Amino acid sequence: MFETAPVWLWVGFTIFVLGMLALDLGVFHRSAHAVSLKEAGIWSAVWIALSLVFNVLVYNFYGAEAGLQFLTGYLIEKSLSVDNIFVFVLIFSYFSVPAQYQHRVLFWGIFGALVMRAAMIFTGAALLERFHWIIYIFGAFLIFTGIRMAFHKDEELHPEANPVVKLFKRFMPVAGEYHGQSFFVRQAGRLFATPLFVVLLLVESTDLVFALDSIPAIFAITRDPFIVYTSNVFAILGLRALYFLLAGVMDMFRYLKIGLSVVLVFVGTKMLAEAVHIEIPILVSLGVIALVLTVSVLASLWMNRREAAAEIEAGRHHDLPARH
């Protein structure tokens, strides 16, 4: 489909994305404010609806196979972005970022992520086309990452140890406090970065790390750069709204990380299988991924309800008068 996606389609899609970003920041978030749960829910619904509309267009114009590839890639990227949200929560909490400035950080963070991922996708597509053996590295890396995710415990955040932040502080002084939603401020004739810009650097570097997992995972579904890029973009554009929607309830999905690890192992295995000409139909891949994610979410909610019921029952027994 790379050959059937003409230049005008790439340009048109890019203009659409830039237009939506301009509308978001220039109209709906011109003034800094804390994003409410209702607003986050509306924007999440808007981005999901736009993604599905685009999916229908791909399905109608390029066929069922391309439509299923887009939907599968979108589902993978959307699911893996949940890990980003957990880290964003830690970063914002560590730096005590005021709620009204968090959207601005995420906006520019996602804008930078779009540029970085576009470069990574085109590089990955070129490498896979020229060096077929790289598919084995991608597949093995996804399997390793999935297994590591399943057994890796969450660690405390140490921003001062981030190599990007350490390098930046060697060249640019950082102010000791926030200055509204500004990333830079001039004090005594000298330019300082604000802590908000340091937070932005951490968000960007975090997304770069997560992209190393998600982009190879979508290449396991399709080699088409247009499908890989557009499914990635739509998932990333909805990430800000998803953050404000889920940030306070992340602990409810305790088994989601295990589900994501199973997905990564599966797509890594799919990539290795296809490297030796064992084809796994895209419909099977979509079904497996959707089933794993659904089971992990439902199992998390079921366990939460079970524990809540146990706590209520324990409270009742505690309140009963002692018998003599």
Backbone bond lengths (Angstrom), bond angles and torsions (degrees), N, CA, C in turn:
res aa  C-N    CA-C-N  psi(-1)  N-CA   C-N-CA  omega(-1)  CA-C   N-CA-C  phi
1 M - - - 1.459 - - 1.509 111.82 -
2 F 1.342 117.08 -14.45 1.450 119.76 177.46 1.525 109.58 -58.52
3 E 1.344 116.55 -37.01 1.451 120.39 -179.46 1.523 111.06 -76.33
4 T 1.338 117.03 -29.24 1.455 119.79 -177.84 1.523 112.21 -88.06
5 A 1.330 118.05 -5.72 1.459 120.98 175.56 1.524 107.71 -96.70
6 P 1.322 117.50 96.96 1.473 120.33 -175.26 1.525 111.81 -69.69
7 V 1.323 114.42 168.94 1.457 120.60 -177.43 1.520 111.12 -58.62
8 W 1.337 116.84 -39.42 1.462 119.29 -177.32 1.529 111.83 -62.26
9 L 1.342 115.77 -30.72 1.462 118.63 179.19 1.528 111.08 -70.67
10 W 1.339 116.33 -40.61 1.466 119.98 174.89 1.521 110.58 -62.07
11 V 1.324 116.38 -45.03 1.469 120.85 -179.26 1.523 110.31 -64.63
12 G 1.324 116.30 -44.30 1.462 120.12 179.90 1.517 112.21 -62.22
13 F 1.330 116.45 -42.61 1.468 119.61 178.73 1.527 110.44 -64.23
14 T 1.329 117.51 -41.47 1.465 121.19 179.37 1.522 111.46 -63.41
15 I 1.334 116.53 -41.55 1.469 120.63 177.79 1.522 110.33 -62.72
16 F 1.334 116.58 -41.53 1.466 121.00 177.86 1.529 110.99 -59.56
17 V 1.330 116.82 -45.74 1.465 121.34 -179.03 1.519 110.83 -63.70
18 L 1.342 116.66 -46.50 1.462 120.35 179.88 1.524 110.86 -63.74
19 G 1.338 116.37 -37.22 1.462 120.25 178.15 1.521 112.07 -64.64
20 M 1.328 117.21 -41.82 1.462 121.04 178.29 1.524 111.14 -66.13
21 L 1.333 116.77 -38.91 1.460 120.14 177.99 1.524 110.83 -65.57
22 A 1.337 116.50 -41.72 1.466 120.52 178.45 1.524 110.87 -64.07
23 L 1.325 116.28 -40.04 1.468 120.72 177.72 1.520 110.78 -64.04
24 D 1.313 116.04 -40.69 1.462 121.60 -179.37 1.525 110.78 -62.38
25 L 1.355 116.14 -56.06 1.466 119.93 -174.85 1.519 112.59 -78.49
26 G 1.340 117.86 -39.16 1.461 120.95 -173.58 1.504 115.11 -81.66
27 V 1.341 117.09 -21.99 1.463 119.90 -176.86 1.525 111.46 -115.45
28 F 1.323 116.50 -59.57 1.463 119.92 -172.75 1.527 113.40 -79.44
29 H 1.342 117.34 -22.96 1.462 119.56 -179.83 1.522 111.21 -130.23
30 R 1.331 115.01 38.71 1.466 119.13 179.48 1.522 110.65 -63.42
31 S 1.314 116.72 -41.58 1.460 120.60 176.52 1.522 109.09 -102.63
32 A 1.331 116.11 138.38 1.462 121.27 -177.71 1.521 110.28 -65.04
33 H 1.328 116.62 130.58 1.462 121.26 176.68 1.516 109.37 -156.43
34 A 1.316 115.04 156.35 1.468 120.20 177.55 1.525 108.78 -72.79
35 V 1.307 116.52 129.12 1.467 121.43 -178.69 1.526 109.25 -77.00
36 S 1.330 116.20 122.43 1.462 120.97 -179.19 1.524 110.29 -78.70
37 L 1.322 115.62 165.07 1.464 121.31 178.88 1.526 110.07 -63.65
38 K 1.331 117.30 -37.51 1.464 121.37 179.48 1.524 110.63 -65.01
39 E 1.333 116.24 -46.00 1.464 120.54 179.73 1.528 111.08 -62.52
40 A 1.337 116.22 -42.56 1.468 120.74 178.82 1.524 110.71 -63.02
41 G 1.340 116.39 -39.74 1.451 120.48 178.84 1.522 112.42 -64.37
42 I 1.332 116.13 -41.34 1.467 120.59 179.44 1.525 110.56 -64.39
43 W 1.353 116.77 -46.41 1.461 120.22 -179.23 1.523 111.37 -66.66
44 S 1.318 117.67 -35.76 1.462 120.28 176.25 1.523 110.51 -61.81
45 A 1.335 115.95 -44.30 1.467 120.66 178.79 1.527 110.93 -63.64
46 V 1.332 117.05 -38.51 1.467 121.14 179.85 1.521 110.70 -63.64
47 W 1.346 116.61 -47.09 1.469 119.64 -177.33 1.528 111.40 -68.32
48 I 1.318 117.44 -38.21 1.465 120.05 177.36 1.521 110.28 -65.39
49 A 1.343 116.76 -41.74 1.468 120.83 179.20 1.527 111.05 -63.13
50 L 1.333 117.23 -44.46 1.469 120.70 178.41 1.529 110.93 -62.30
51 S 1.326 116.16 -39.02 1.465 120.34 179.29 1.526 110.74 -63.73
52 L 1.327 116.54 -42.56 1.463 120.50 -179.26 1.531 111.46 -70.08
53 V 1.336 116.68 -35.50 1.467 119.77 175.85 1.525 110.19 -63.22
54 F 1.339 116.03 -44.35 1.458 119.93 177.62 1.522 110.38 -63.27
55 N 1.329 116.42 -37.69 1.462 121.25 177.84 1.530 110.86 -60.29
56 V 1.330 116.10 -41.83 1.472 120.62 178.17 1.528 110.56 -63.57
57 L 1.344 116.57 -40.39 1.464 120.39 178.70 1.531 110.85 -63.04
58 V 1.326 116.24 -43.93 1.470 120.06 177.64 1.526 109.70 -61.13
59 Y 1.323 116.41 -43.41 1.468 122.28 -179.15 1.535 110.58 -60.93
60 N 1.334 116.27 -43.99 1.466 120.52 -175.98 1.529 112.75 -73.70
61 F 1.331 117.10 -38.64 1.462 120.91 -173.54 1.527 113.34 -90.88
62 Y 1.360 117.14 -27.96 1.461 119.21 -174.76 1.532 113.50 -121.17
63 G 1.327 116.61 0.91 1.455 119.29 173.32 1.514 114.22 102.64
64 A 1.320 114.72 166.34 1.463 121.69 -175.93 1.522 111.96 -63.83
65 E 1.331 116.92 -38.78 1.464 120.21 -177.86 1.524 110.95 -61.03
66 A 1.334 116.23 -47.46 1.467 120.46 179.38 1.525 111.01 -64.62
67 G 1.341 117.02 -39.32 1.462 120.38 178.91 1.520 112.26 -62.72
68 L 1.331 116.67 -42.38 1.467 120.65 178.28 1.529 111.22 -68.75
69 Q 1.321 117.03 -35.28 1.464 120.62 177.20 1.524 110.50 -63.51
70 F 1.334 116.80 -44.31 1.465 120.19 178.10 1.524 110.47 -61.31
71 L 1.329 117.21 -47.80 1.462 120.94 -177.48 1.523 111.18 -62.42
72 T 1.327 117.69 -41.30 1.460 121.21 179.22 1.519 111.04 -66.37
73 G 1.338 116.66 -44.92 1.460 120.34 178.08 1.516 112.03 -62.09
74 Y 1.327 116.12 -41.61 1.464 121.08 178.26 1.528 111.03 -62.68
75 L 1.318 117.00 -42.59 1.462 121.53 -179.75 1.530 110.79 -64.65
76 I 1.330 116.93 -41.62 1.464 120.35 178.04 1.520 110.73 -62.43
77 E 1.334 116.29 -50.34 1.465 120.21 -177.26 1.528 111.29 -64.50
78 K 1.319 117.00 -40.32 1.469 120.98 179.96 1.531 110.27 -63.24
79 S 1.322 116.13 -39.51 1.462 120.58 -179.34 1.525 111.33 -69.68
80 L 1.322 115.93 -44.96 1.461 119.44 -179.34 1.531 112.09 -66.76
81 S 1.327 117.26 -23.50 1.466 119.83 -179.81 1.519 111.93 -68.99
82 V 1.342 117.50 -16.50 1.465 120.62 177.31 1.529 110.10 -60.51
83 D 1.343 116.65 -35.93 1.458 120.25 176.66 1.526 111.38 -63.12
84 N 1.351 116.10 -37.64 1.467 119.79 175.43 1.516 110.76 -58.39
85 I 1.326 115.97 -42.54 1.463 120.78 -176.55 1.522 110.64 -61.33
86 F 1.332 116.76 -42.46 1.455 120.46 179.67 1.530 110.55 -59.72
87 V 1.333 116.75 -42.62 1.464 120.25 179.64 1.523 110.82 -69.39
88 F 1.334 117.53 -38.03 1.467 120.45 176.85 1.534 110.85 -58.90
89 V 1.337 115.42 -41.21 1.468 119.97 178.11 1.532 110.17 -59.07
90 L 1.331 116.87 -44.91 1.465 121.07 179.58 1.525 111.44 -63.33
91 I 1.332 116.83 -43.50 1.467 120.90 -178.49 1.523 110.76 -63.77
92 F 1.326 116.62 -49.29 1.469 120.04 -179.02 1.528 111.57 -63.79
93 S 1.321 116.67 -36.43 1.470 120.03 178.40 1.524 110.82 -69.22
94 Y 1.326 117.02 -42.63 1.465 121.43 -178.25 1.527 111.00 -60.81
95 F 1.335 116.58 -42.24 1.462 121.03 -177.36 1.523 112.55 -93.40
96 S 1.326 117.15 2.38 1.472 122.04 -179.65 1.532 111.05 50.29
97 V 1.328 115.78 49.51 1.463 120.84 -178.71 1.524 109.12 -71.38
98 P 1.340 118.22 122.66 1.467 120.14 178.56 1.521 111.27 -56.08
99 A 1.330 116.46 143.05 1.468 121.28 -174.82 1.523 112.41 -57.42
100 Q 1.351 117.00 -33.39 1.465 119.55 -175.63 1.527 113.04 -73.45
101 Y 1.334 118.07 -13.20 1.462 120.91 -179.83 1.536 112.95 -103.69
102 Q 1.315 117.56 -6.30 1.460 120.28 -175.61 1.525 112.08 -67.39
103 H 1.333 117.16 -37.36 1.458 119.74 -179.98 1.521 110.98 -62.39
104 R 1.339 117.96 -40.32 1.465 121.24 -179.43 1.532 110.64 -62.25
105 V 1.335 116.52 -42.03 1.466 120.27 178.58 1.528 110.20 -62.81
106 L 1.329 116.91 -46.50 1.453 120.84 -178.76 1.529 111.63 -66.31
107 F 1.331 116.84 -35.45 1.465 120.07 179.22 1.521 110.71 -60.48
108 W 1.338 116.81 -54.46 1.462 119.84 -178.09 1.522 111.33 -71.21
109 G 1.331 116.46 -28.99 1.454 119.44 175.79 1.516 111.07 -64.50
110 I 1.319 116.57 -42.17 1.462 120.87 -179.70 1.524 110.53 -73.11
111 F 1.329 117.48 -34.78 1.467 120.25 175.60 1.531 110.13 -59.77
112 G 1.326 116.11 -45.14 1.465 120.01 177.10 1.519 111.51 -65.33
113 A 1.338 116.39 -36.70 1.470 120.50 179.74 1.524 111.12 -63.30
114 L 1.339 117.39 -37.20 1.458 120.73 178.96 1.528 111.10 -61.78
115 V 1.328 115.89 -41.63 1.466 120.44 -179.85 1.526 110.21 -67.42
116 M 1.344 116.58 -46.82 1.459 120.22 -178.54 1.524 111.61 -63.29
117 R 1.320 116.41 -42.24 1.464 119.50 -177.19 1.521 111.50 -70.02
118 A 1.330 117.16 -35.11 1.462 119.31 176.23 1.523 109.83 -59.47
119 A 1.338 116.51 -44.95 1.466 120.63 179.10 1.529 110.87 -63.01
120 M 1.337 117.01 -42.02 1.465 121.00 -179.20 1.521 111.58 -67.58
121 I 1.332 117.23 -37.68 1.467 120.71 -178.77 1.521 110.75 -67.29
122 F 1.332 117.32 -46.05 1.461 120.03 179.98 1.526 110.91 -65.83
123 T 1.336 115.89 -37.41 1.463 119.16 177.50 1.520 110.84 -65.56
124 G 1.342 115.98 -45.10 1.458 120.65 179.80 1.518 111.73 -63.00
125 A 1.348 117.29 -41.81 1.463 120.86 179.80 1.527 110.93 -63.87
126 A 1.343 116.31 -41.48 1.469 120.49 179.18 1.526 111.11 -65.12
127 L 1.326 116.87 -40.83 1.465 120.58 -179.54 1.527 111.47 -66.71
128 L 1.342 116.24 -42.64 1.467 119.58 179.65 1.523 111.91 -64.82
129 E 1.334 116.02 -34.46 1.456 119.93 -179.74 1.523 111.72 -72.50
130 R 1.342 115.92 -34.05 1.469 119.97 -175.52 1.522 112.65 -91.71
131 F 1.351 115.87 -37.40 1.464 119.68 -176.76 1.533 108.63 -122.56
132 H 1.318 117.00 95.39 1.463 121.17 -175.27 1.524 112.05 -61.97
133 W 1.337 118.56 -30.20 1.455 121.10 -176.28 1.531 113.11 -65.80
134 I 1.328 117.14 -16.32 1.471 120.06 179.00 1.526 110.75 -64.65
135 I 1.338 116.94 -24.00 1.468 120.17 178.99 1.525 110.86 -60.33
136 Y 1.340 117.42 -31.94 1.458 120.76 177.75 1.531 110.86 -68.67
137 I 1.330 115.98 -38.16 1.470 120.30 178.10 1.519 110.39 -65.92
138 F 1.342 116.81 -45.37 1.462 120.98 178.88 1.528 110.67 -59.99
139 G 1.328 116.38 -47.76 1.453 120.24 -178.00 1.513 112.90 -62.87
140 A 1.345 116.06 -45.94 1.467 120.35 179.30 1.525 110.83 -64.44
141 F 1.341 116.16 -37.98 1.467 120.24 179.38 1.527 111.32 -63.66
142 L 1.326 117.26 -41.04 1.465 120.73 179.40 1.529 111.03 -65.53
143 I 1.324 116.79 -42.24 1.470 119.87 178.20 1.528 110.44 -63.49
144 F 1.327 116.92 -44.50 1.468 121.02 178.20 1.523 110.77 -61.08
145 T 1.333 116.61 -44.75 1.464 120.92 -179.34 1.517 111.33 -63.40
146 G 1.346 116.48 -40.93 1.458 120.00 179.12 1.521 112.34 -63.34
147 I 1.327 116.71 -44.36 1.470 120.31 178.73 1.520 110.35 -65.08
148 R 1.324 116.27 -41.40 1.473 120.20 179.69 1.527 110.89 -64.41
149 M 1.340 117.16 -38.97 1.461 120.95 179.50 1.524 111.07 -62.91
150 A 1.331 116.83 -37.20 1.465 120.85 -177.66 1.521 112.19 -66.75
151 F 1.332 117.43 -33.67 1.463 120.65 -174.87 1.528 113.23 -108.08
152 H 1.329 116.85 -3.75 1.457 120.35 -176.95 1.523 110.16 -84.87
153 K 1.312 116.96 125.75 1.464 121.66 177.94 1.525 109.51 -85.85
154 D 1.346 114.77 147.49 1.460 119.59 177.69 1.521 110.06 -64.84
155 E 1.323 115.02 134.93 1.454 120.78 -179.10 1.524 110.35 -108.50
156 E 1.332 114.87 161.42 1.455 119.52 177.00 1.521 109.70 -68.44
157 L 1.326 115.10 150.14 1.450 120.90 -178.98 1.530 109.93 -84.38
158 H 1.334 116.01 132.07 1.466 121.28 177.07 1.529 108.45 -129.29
159 P 1.345 117.32 80.60 1.466 120.45 -176.78 1.521 113.88 -59.14
160 E 1.338 116.14 -32.39 1.460 118.94 -178.27 1.519 112.38 -64.22
161 A 1.342 117.17 -18.24 1.464 121.05 179.77 1.526 111.98 -92.31
162 N 1.333 117.68 -5.95 1.454 121.28 179.20 1.528 109.74 -64.65
163 P 1.342 118.80 123.67 1.467 120.46 -176.03 1.522 113.46 -61.43
164 V 1.345 117.71 -33.02 1.458 120.58 178.74 1.521 110.90 -65.85
165 V 1.338 116.24 -43.90 1.466 120.78 179.29 1.524 110.72 -67.02
166 K 1.328 116.81 -42.28 1.471 120.38 179.84 1.521 110.86 -61.98
167 L 1.325 116.96 -42.26 1.470 120.39 179.09 1.517 110.90 -66.61
168 F 1.332 117.07 -41.53 1.457 121.04 -178.97 1.525 111.27 -62.12
169 K 1.336 117.38 -42.36 1.467 121.13 -177.69 1.524 112.41 -67.83
170 R 1.320 117.22 -16.86 1.459 119.91 176.51 1.520 111.25 -74.32
171 F 1.327 116.55 -23.03 1.465 120.63 -176.18 1.529 113.32 -112.00
172 M 1.314 117.18 -19.53 1.462 119.99 -176.27 1.518 110.64 -136.69
173 P 1.349 117.88 124.53 1.469 119.31 176.61 1.526 110.99 -70.19
174 V 1.325 116.32 150.36 1.454 122.10 -177.39 1.524 109.65 -114.99
175 A 1.328 117.09 129.38 1.464 121.97 178.82 1.522 109.78 -65.85
176 G 1.318 115.41 156.70 1.461 119.98 -175.46 1.513 114.53 -84.06
177 E 1.354 118.08 -8.10 1.457 120.11 -176.91 1.528 109.83 -148.91
178 Y 1.339 114.95 166.01 1.459 120.24 179.06 1.528 109.95 -73.37
179 H 1.322 114.72 148.82 1.469 121.37 175.20 1.524 107.53 -126.44
180 G 1.334 114.90 74.75 1.452 120.28 -176.33 1.518 109.71 62.46
181 Q 1.345 116.22 -139.09 1.453 120.15 179.20 1.527 112.26 -99.44
182 S 1.340 116.21 18.83 1.465 120.49 179.96 1.525 110.79 -77.99
183 F 1.318 115.32 143.32 1.460 121.09 175.99 1.533 111.55 -90.03
184 F 1.335 115.73 -23.73 1.462 120.43 179.58 1.527 109.03 -135.67
185 V 1.323 115.75 152.97 1.459 121.61 179.40 1.526 108.45 -146.88
186 R 1.318 116.30 146.96 1.457 120.35 178.89 1.530 109.19 -104.64
187 Q 1.318 116.20 123.08 1.456 122.59 179.80 1.525 109.52 -127.34
188 A 1.351 115.60 126.67 1.467 121.50 -179.92 1.528 111.21 53.41
189 G 1.333 114.80 39.25 1.454 119.57 177.82 1.524 114.65 77.03
190 R 1.322 117.92 5.76 1.459 121.07 -177.45 1.519 109.70 -119.70
191 L 1.334 116.06 140.49 1.464 121.26 -177.84 1.528 110.40 -84.75
192 F 1.335 115.72 128.08 1.463 122.57 177.96 1.532 109.16 -120.79
193 A 1.316 115.57 145.10 1.464 120.06 167.84 1.516 107.86 -84.14
194 T 1.315 117.02 144.61 1.458 120.21 177.08 1.533 109.31 -89.60
195 P 1.323 117.39 162.72 1.476 119.24 175.89 1.521 112.62 -56.52
196 L 1.360 116.97 -25.17 1.459 119.91 179.64 1.532 110.87 -65.76
197 F 1.324 117.26 -34.06 1.463 120.09 177.42 1.528 111.04 -71.07
198 V 1.325 116.68 -34.55 1.468 120.46 176.03 1.526 109.69 -63.21
199 V 1.321 116.00 -40.40 1.469 120.57 176.50 1.529 110.13 -61.89
200 L 1.340 116.73 -41.66 1.462 121.11 178.41 1.532 110.96 -60.77
201 L 1.331 117.21 -42.40 1.462 121.25 177.49 1.527 111.41 -60.19
202 L 1.326 116.22 -41.12 1.461 120.15 178.83 1.525 111.43 -65.97
203 V 1.334 116.37 -41.06 1.466 120.43 178.24 1.523 110.22 -62.27
204 E 1.337 116.73 -43.41 1.471 120.91 -179.68 1.531 111.19 -64.28
205 S 1.329 116.63 -46.73 1.465 120.06 -177.99 1.529 110.91 -67.00
206 T 1.342 116.77 -34.19 1.467 120.51 176.67 1.514 110.98 -64.28
207 D 1.343 116.37 -43.91 1.462 119.22 -179.76 1.523 110.88 -65.22
208 L 1.335 116.93 -35.12 1.464 119.98 178.28 1.526 110.80 -61.19
209 V 1.333 116.00 -41.33 1.470 120.47 178.31 1.521 110.86 -64.48
210 F 1.341 116.60 -44.27 1.465 119.48 -179.20 1.523 111.84 -67.76
211 A 1.341 116.55 -30.01 1.470 119.90 179.31 1.516 111.45 -64.41
212 L 1.328 117.03 -27.24 1.461 120.71 178.90 1.524 111.66 -63.97
213 D 1.345 116.37 -23.50 1.467 120.95 175.76 1.523 111.45 -89.96
214 S 1.341 115.56 -48.46 1.461 119.90 -168.88 1.520 113.37 -72.03
215 I 1.321 118.34 -38.33 1.464 119.79 -177.42 1.530 111.87 -67.79
216 P 1.347 119.88 -47.83 1.473 117.99 173.83 1.526 112.51 -58.89
217 A 1.347 117.14 -32.46 1.466 119.85 179.86 1.523 111.10 -63.59
218 I 1.328 118.01 -38.72 1.467 119.87 179.48 1.528 110.54 -75.49
219 F 1.330 117.29 -31.81 1.465 119.58 175.24 1.529 111.10 -64.06
220 A 1.336 116.67 -21.55 1.469 119.75 174.64 1.524 111.08 -71.12
221 I 1.332 116.99 -21.40 1.461 122.21 -179.99 1.528 110.84 -90.35
222 T 1.320 116.58 -41.59 1.463 121.46 -178.33 1.525 109.82 -153.43
223 R 1.334 116.37 149.17 1.469 121.29 175.82 1.523 111.19 -95.05
224 D 1.307 116.77 -1.27 1.461 121.28 -175.23 1.532 110.72 -75.50
225 P 1.328 118.21 114.71 1.469 120.66 -178.61 1.523 113.50 -58.58
226 F 1.343 117.45 -34.39 1.461 119.62 -178.29 1.518 111.30 -67.51
227 I 1.332 117.09 -43.40 1.464 121.10 177.39 1.519 110.42 -65.62
228 V 1.329 116.62 -44.82 1.468 121.01 -179.80 1.522 110.05 -60.53
229 Y 1.331 116.50 -46.89 1.472 120.65 -176.10 1.529 111.69 -67.67
230 T 1.333 117.43 -48.65 1.466 119.32 -175.94 1.526 112.34 -66.67
231 S 1.335 117.50 -39.76 1.470 119.21 177.90 1.525 110.21 -65.71
232 N 1.330 117.25 -37.62 1.456 121.85 176.26 1.518 111.46 -63.27
233 V 1.329 115.54 -46.28 1.470 120.98 -176.84 1.522 111.36 -62.83
234 F 1.317 117.27 -47.00 1.465 119.61 -178.75 1.526 111.65 -62.57
235 A 1.333 117.03 -38.24 1.464 119.68 178.29 1.528 110.81 -66.92
236 I 1.333 117.16 -40.37 1.466 121.29 -178.70 1.526 111.12 -69.20
237 L 1.346 116.71 -39.66 1.462 119.79 -179.05 1.526 111.79 -61.30
238 G 1.315 116.82 -31.06 1.467 119.96 178.64 1.512 113.98 -87.32
239 L 1.347 116.45 1.80 1.458 119.59 -174.00 1.524 112.25 -69.20
240 R 1.343 117.56 -37.41 1.477 119.77 -179.11 1.520 111.31 -62.18
241 A 1.343 115.80 -49.56 1.467 119.72 179.78 1.525 110.39 -62.45
242 L 1.337 116.40 -38.73 1.463 120.27 179.38 1.525 110.71 -64.21
243 Y 1.332 116.66 -36.40 1.463 120.13 178.02 1.528 110.72 -61.13
244 F 1.328 117.14 -50.92 1.458 120.18 -177.90 1.527 111.74 -67.83
245 L 1.326 116.63 -22.18 1.459 120.45 179.60 1.526 111.74 -81.55
246 L 1.347 116.96 -35.92 1.463 120.61 -171.86 1.528 114.57 -109.75
247 A 1.330 118.23 -9.48 1.471 120.73 -172.72 1.524 112.54 -54.01
248 G 1.318 116.56 -36.81 1.458 118.84 -175.80 1.521 114.70 -87.06
249 V 1.340 116.90 -6.40 1.472 118.98 -175.98 1.532 112.11 -126.01
250 M 1.330 117.01 21.40 1.461 120.45 -177.12 1.524 112.50 -60.16
251 D 1.340 116.32 -33.48 1.465 119.79 -177.40 1.534 112.59 -66.70
252 M 1.334 117.10 -15.56 1.460 120.12 -179.47 1.533 112.04 -69.77
253 F 1.351 116.87 -23.27 1.459 120.14 -174.05 1.527 110.02 -105.40
254 R 1.304 115.95 63.99 1.463 122.50 -173.77 1.527 113.51 -66.02
255 Y 1.346 117.04 -29.54 1.459 120.47 -176.61 1.536 113.07 -97.31
256 L 1.331 116.36 1.41 1.460 118.85 -177.62 1.528 111.58 -65.54
257 K 1.331 116.68 -36.76 1.465 119.56 179.89 1.537 110.53 -62.76
258 I 1.337 116.53 -37.45 1.464 119.47 176.69 1.530 109.92 -66.03
259 G 1.330 115.80 -40.66 1.458 119.57 177.06 1.524 111.89 -61.07
260 L 1.326 116.42 -42.81 1.469 120.45 178.54 1.523 111.00 -63.78
261 S 1.329 116.48 -37.91 1.469 119.50 179.13 1.530 110.65 -64.49
262 V 1.338 116.80 -38.90 1.466 120.60 177.56 1.531 110.35 -64.67
263 V 1.340 116.20 -40.01 1.471 120.48 178.56 1.527 110.67 -61.52
264 L 1.344 117.17 -45.79 1.457 120.37 -179.67 1.525 111.37 -62.99
265 V 1.323 117.05 -42.13 1.465 120.11 177.97 1.532 110.16 -63.19
266 F 1.332 116.36 -40.07 1.462 120.13 -179.69 1.525 111.70 -64.43
267 V 1.344 117.30 -48.76 1.473 119.08 -177.35 1.529 110.46 -69.11
268 G 1.342 117.30 -31.88 1.461 119.78 174.61 1.520 111.35 -64.18
269 T 1.335 116.17 -42.64 1.463 121.09 177.04 1.522 111.12 -64.55
270 K 1.351 115.77 -39.36 1.474 120.48 177.34 1.525 110.67 -60.71
271 M 1.318 116.36 -42.26 1.464 120.53 -179.68 1.527 111.18 -64.31
272 L 1.329 117.14 -43.37 1.460 121.14 179.44 1.528 110.70 -67.59
273 A 1.336 116.66 -38.34 1.464 120.40 179.69 1.526 110.94 -63.47
274 E 1.338 116.30 -43.54 1.458 119.70 -178.85 1.524 111.37 -70.38
275 A 1.334 116.61 -23.40 1.468 120.09 177.46 1.526 110.89 -66.49
276 V 1.343 115.69 -26.85 1.479 119.81 177.79 1.533 110.04 -108.18
277 H 1.371 114.47 24.72 1.470 122.27 171.52 1.524 113.60 67.95
278 I 1.335 116.58 34.23 1.468 121.56 170.81 1.523 106.74 -108.00
279 E 1.318 116.14 103.49 1.466 121.11 -172.17 1.527 111.31 -85.28
280 I 1.336 116.61 129.21 1.468 122.50 172.74 1.525 107.14 -106.80
281 P 1.336 119.34 114.84 1.466 121.61 -176.59 1.530 112.03 -55.16
282 I 1.320 115.30 144.80 1.467 120.52 -177.64 1.523 111.40 -62.59
283 L 1.329 116.98 -33.27 1.466 119.98 179.34 1.530 110.73 -66.00
284 V 1.322 117.14 -36.41 1.466 121.46 176.18 1.528 109.82 -66.15
285 S 1.322 116.41 -43.17 1.468 120.61 179.03 1.525 111.04 -60.57
286 L 1.333 116.14 -46.74 1.462 120.57 179.06 1.524 110.61 -60.25
287 G 1.347 117.04 -43.68 1.462 120.77 -179.67 1.519 112.63 -63.34
288 V 1.327 116.52 -43.44 1.471 120.88 -179.75 1.524 110.40 -63.75
289 I 1.322 116.89 -47.00 1.469 121.09 -177.67 1.524 110.71 -64.01
290 A 1.333 116.58 -46.02 1.470 120.34 179.49 1.526 110.99 -62.76
291 L 1.328 117.20 -40.84 1.463 120.99 -179.54 1.533 111.18 -65.29
292 V 1.320 117.04 -45.72 1.472 120.79 -179.04 1.526 110.64 -61.22
293 L 1.322 116.76 -46.17 1.464 120.10 -178.78 1.530 111.31 -66.47
294 T 1.319 116.89 -40.76 1.469 120.54 179.39 1.523 111.20 -63.49
295 V 1.330 116.48 -44.95 1.469 120.66 -179.97 1.528 110.46 -63.35
296 S 1.340 118.04 -41.09 1.474 120.37 -178.58 1.526 111.44 -66.07
297 V 1.336 117.04 -37.95 1.469 120.25 178.60 1.524 110.57 -70.37
298 L 1.340 117.03 -46.85 1.465 120.40 -179.53 1.528 111.55 -63.89
299 A 1.333 117.32 -38.54 1.465 120.64 177.98 1.527 110.45 -64.40
300 S 1.340 116.94 -38.24 1.468 120.85 178.07 1.526 110.63 -63.34
301 L 1.342 116.23 -47.15 1.466 120.42 -179.39 1.526 111.36 -65.37
302 W 1.341 116.75 -38.72 1.460 120.46 178.82 1.523 111.05 -63.66
303 M 1.336 117.25 -43.35 1.459 120.54 179.34 1.522 111.32 -65.65
304 N 1.342 117.01 -37.27 1.467 120.34 177.22 1.527 110.88 -61.82
305 R 1.327 116.07 -44.96 1.465 119.98 179.40 1.523 111.04 -65.03
306 R 1.317 117.06 -38.72 1.458 120.86 -179.99 1.530 110.44 -64.50
307 E 1.330 116.58 -44.36 1.465 119.75 179.58 1.520 111.48 -66.72
308 A 1.337 116.27 -38.46 1.470 119.41 178.29 1.521 110.77 -63.56
309 A 1.339 116.37 -42.10 1.462 120.34 178.63 1.525 111.17 -64.78
310 A 1.344 116.29 -37.99 1.465 120.34 179.08 1.525 110.80 -65.78
311 E 1.344 116.10 -38.27 1.471 119.42 178.75 1.519 110.83 -66.59
312 I 1.338 116.97 -39.66 1.469 120.12 178.89 1.526 109.89 -64.89
313 E 1.337 115.89 -42.43 1.460 120.27 -179.92 1.525 110.83 -64.64
314 A 1.353 116.04 -40.30 1.463 119.59 178.56 1.525 110.87 -64.98
315 G 1.341 116.10 -35.87 1.461 119.87 177.82 1.510 112.23 -66.13
316 R 1.328 116.75 -36.90 1.460 120.23 178.77 1.521 110.55 -65.51
317 H 1.314 116.73 -44.13 1.466 120.13 179.50 1.527 110.72 -63.80
318 H 1.329 116.00 -34.63 1.464 120.00 -179.19 1.521 111.49 -68.71
319 D 1.369 115.10 -32.87 1.460 120.02 -177.79 1.519 113.61 -82.20
320 L 1.346 117.96 -13.38 1.469 120.36 179.93 1.529 110.23 -66.59
321 P 1.325 117.48 139.72 1.482 119.43 178.59 1.520 110.12 -68.14
322 A 1.290 115.84 142.93 1.470 121.07 179.87 1.520 109.59 -69.04
323 R 1.372 116.71 138.36 1.459 121.11 178.86 1.520 109.25 -92.52
324 H 1.321 114.48 140.97 1.489 120.44 178.82 1.514 108.68 -112.75
